Amino acid sequence: MLELPVYSYKRPGELDRPQDTPHPVIVVGGGLSGLSAALDLVRRGIRVVVLDDDNTVGVRGLASRGMVWAQRTLDIFERLGIAHEVVAKGVRWNLGRVLCRDAAVTSFSLQAQPDMRHNGFANLQQYYVEKFLVEALQREPLAELRWLNEVVAVRSAEDHVELDVTTPDGAYTTRARWVLACDGANSRVRTALGIVPRLHDRTEDRWIIIDVILRSGEWPEERWTWLDASANDGRAVWRHKMADDTWRLDFQLAPNEDPAVVTTESAMRERVAKLVGPDVAFDIAWSGAWGYRHECLDDLRRGRVLFVGDAAHLVAPFGARGGNGGIQDADNLGWKLALHLQALAGEAVLDSYGHERKHAALENIRQARRSSRFVYPGAHSSAALWRDAIIALAPDHDWAARMINTGRLCTPAIYPASALAAGTHAQTGVALPNVVLSSEGPGASPPRTTLHQILGPWFTALVLADELPSQRAAHPLLHWVAVGRHCDGAGRAALARQLGLHAETGAVWLIRPDQHVMAVLAIDEVNAMEKLPALLQAALDATPIVCEEA
């Protein structure tokens, strides 16, 4: 098991000398979303200061918190350079079971996905992921990590944001052109600016997480969901395998159970022993009681402050939508802020961050609410009758089994129409799958080439052909690539399956820096010469533009 690292405090320069100019970006919060955003920005040439009030990773010790990393997040980690560590350390189960009255009512198998660079997910405690992100940032000369620096006040000005910070050596004031508030559900930055998130709903359903280390080998590496486990007095339980022989156990609490009582050592051991058996030895790695609510800011931007992750939106953990959503926030914001700071995009492009990621957050809330209502429909309600009917039919009817919803894994957002998602083609706004194109290529074992590897650092004109047009539209941020040059036979078939390209050979897909599809156009050379620069500049200026479909 990981021994949490302790990072060194270094005396900030502002304690000894006046600040000449504002920092380009200050990230408040050294958690999952803050570290991801910082790493993305420095990789794009932006100097970043990260302020964190702690000096390690995780929260309150070995708290697993986020622990399921979806395929889209693994693709983002691939770009940030930490996917190998996450996948190598993480675990993956193939079989999931749903049990009612301690009997399996349905099961499902997760098949390997040879078409894709990464399979559907990896399970790994959040503190490992944060550790890998910190280590990557420590190798970046443009990143400054300030541990034990607590933000206590925030003041907005027209051209900068001013922060008061306390440290072991005293207090100082610093300024930044832009501040990313990545400081969690109880955001100090949000409170200082007088911003209150909109509460979408809250339930009385409460849970306790107990992460246990179980080395007996008696449990198969499968995901089990009990809807009414006898070991939990007829309430729900989740069981997930993580790294280091650690299992995440989520127990649904009775309405009258006191969180202060259920989190005592003796009460937790008694609860776990009922599930694993009285003779099975285990250790408790971490625990925490929680009740869920859904919140989202009306606007993810306030002047020069941008809110990311839990500071922007709070989602129940059904489907692993919290941590994955925060990382995808950072993925959406990083390139936009970098281009603006490099004077390559107008400030209005930052408004699209809030537009797109609020859309994604509200969709995550809708999906998590559906799962929570299935798991906790409420007594004597029509929802409870409907759920019981579905469960009764599931063992004998596949259609009923597919309706059981105990937390479907999150999928990447499809962004709504805008200058950054132009047109009405079916693929506009979707995340481009990271398809394996060839069994040959650098950087993998066995070596292979993937679709994301051939994209440019900014925008890409992805030509669905073997050759590029002889004349091509030019733009300093646009990279042209003919995907057919990189495909073997299996790669062509995979590309057709994953992108639906059977009838679209000869199209050009305009891909954004976050690998979402911005537009799909005909490959006609005159058309492309005229429209691609206009589409791209519209994205940078955030002005509406209409294009024809392929």
Secondary structure, DSSP 8 states (H G I E B T S, - for coil): ------------GGGTS--SS-EEEEEE--SHHHHHHHHHHHHTT--EEEEESSSSSSSSSS-----EEEHHHHHHHHHHT-HHHHHHH-B---EEEEEETTEEEEEEE----TTBSS-SEEE--HHHHHHHHHHHHHT-TTEEEEET-EEEEEEE-SS-EEEEEEETTEEEEEEEEEEEE---TT-HHHHHTT---EEEEEEEEEEEEEEEE--S--S-S-EEEEEEEGGGTTEEEEEEE-STTEEEEEEE--TT--HHHHTSHHHHHHHHHHHH-TT---EEEEEEEEEEEEEE-S-SEETTEEE-GGGTEE--STTSHHHHHHHHHHHHHHHHHHHHHTTSS-TTHHHHHHHHHHHHHHHHHHHHHHHHHHH---TTSHHHHHHHHHHHHTTT-HHHHTT--S----------SBTTB-S--TTTTSB---BEEES--SSSSS--EETGGGS-SSEEEEESSSS--SS----TTEEEEEGGGG--HHHHHHHHHHHT-TT-TTEEEEE-TTSBEEEEEE--HHHHHHHHHHHHHHHHHT--------
